[in-house]
């Protein structure tokens, strides 16, 4: 194994930076419909439910691919998966640029989801291989922060490009960037540092099935999954599809104001990542408490906005965006929980399971909002009223309540499991000198 002194040098930063560039591109492609939704509805002449199908299908493929990608990551290594992901996304975005049919556009978003699914956990594997363990939480946070800059580019610049250059030129140019980044990965990224043992592991089907079962049964994995599920989907609802239409059609913001709010959402992702990453590094016992606090705050502010008489003021919408946006970096807590509880041999599978959570919740919420909009709007009209948007956005409470309950349930089980299986880690995290079951549900008192 590579000694710690050889980890984290300039070469490691070069490998990490190249992989993060691909993640930046993946977030850009994932978020492009956030400001192109209305243009897509006009181009393909589709309803709100059909428009939401774009994002639902993309997120559904992303979520469904997480466990298979975890297995492929162990078998082929992160460099090959990053190359494959870049190829899929580039071809898909080019197809999205030139197609004039709804079916062709749906097919393109499927392949965007496949490529996107291969990127993030590949970057996490590179971090684990090239950097000391103590730097993993902060580097994961910085990865999320820098990747979300792709969503920032997908907000105002993409909106401007669509209105100036049109659909085909805008998406074709964005697709071409994948060629450059793919070459960068080929030239600069390696799975492990020189002299380190290969990270690829050949497993038979029975071993893979056993590892997946053990990863799923681990209460720490389930705590990570439900933390990711509960914190992430509201930010995706705004950033990936419904934020721009909600701000423009329900709250009557100008197009520039709506784009600025989406940019603020990305800014919160960028600033919040290192802050949350640094905090949970110092206070790992409070991770699930942070998750529950984020969810409670989001639900409260959304209630104020949805019940506000008339149009909510811009400052209140900005508060809504900030609070909702914290859920994005907050969802990274799920991966840190998986890293704590899962053994190294099952970390890929555990991370894949965790990543399923937030994106499953996102696709369900995005689809449900589109269906409710169509259901509460008379006839086949697509002229949705502010009242219809407020009713539709209320479906998020189902996810917050269900997910919050499951976080509360599994954090106790995970802490008991940690105390039983890793007593030294339990004492270091909790500050408790002995196994005190009554203290497992709350943060330790200062001594």
Number of C-alpha atoms within 10 A of each C-alpha: 9 14 9 11 9 14 19 18 11 9 16 21 15 14 24 23 18 21 30 23 20 28 29 25 28 28 25 22 24 24 23 23 24 26 28 21 22 17 16 17 17 11 13 16 12 15 19 22 20 18 24 25 20 25 28 25 20 25 31 22 23 26 26 20 20 24 22 14 23 24 20 19 24 21 14 16 22 28 24 19 21 29 24 17 26 31 19 21 26 25 19 24 23 20 21 24 20 15 16 13 12 19 10 13 20 21 17 23 26 23 24 29 27 26 26 28 29 29 27 25 23 27 25 21 21 24 27 19 23 26 21 15 12 10 13 19 23 19 20 23 25 21 25 24 24 20 25 28 21 23 29 27 19 31 29 19 12 23 21 16 15 17 12 11 11 14 18 16 16 19 22 18 13 19 23 14 14 24 14 11 20 21 13 17 21 14 11 15 24 20 22 23 21 11 9 13 12 13 17 15 14 13 13 8 9 9 11 15 12 11 19 20 13 16 26 17 11 18 24 29 31 27 29 33 30 30 35 31 29 30 35 25 29 32 25 28 24 23 28 28 24 24 23 27 21 20 25 17 15 19 20 16 21 12 16 13 15 24 26 17 27 29 21 19 28 29 20 22 29 25 16 23 28 21 15 21 24 15 16 19 16 10 13 18 21 16 23 27 15 17 23 20 13 20 26 15 15 25 19 12 17 23 15 13 19 18 11 12 8 13 16 18 12 15 9 15 20 16 17 22 27 21 23 28 29 28 27 28 28 26 28 24 28 28 26 24 24 28 21 17 24 21 12 12 12 19 22 29 29 33 27 28 24 32 29 23 25 26 24 20 27 28 26 19 26 30 21 20 26 21 18 19 24 21 14 15 16 11 8 9 10 15 14 18 14 19 15 18 24 20 14 21 24 17 16 22 17 11 20 22 14 13 23 22 14 18 23 18 16 21 24 21 18 21 23 21 17 19 20 12 12 14 16 12 14 21 15 12 15 21 15 15 11 11 14 10 11 8 14 19 17 14 16 14 9 5 5
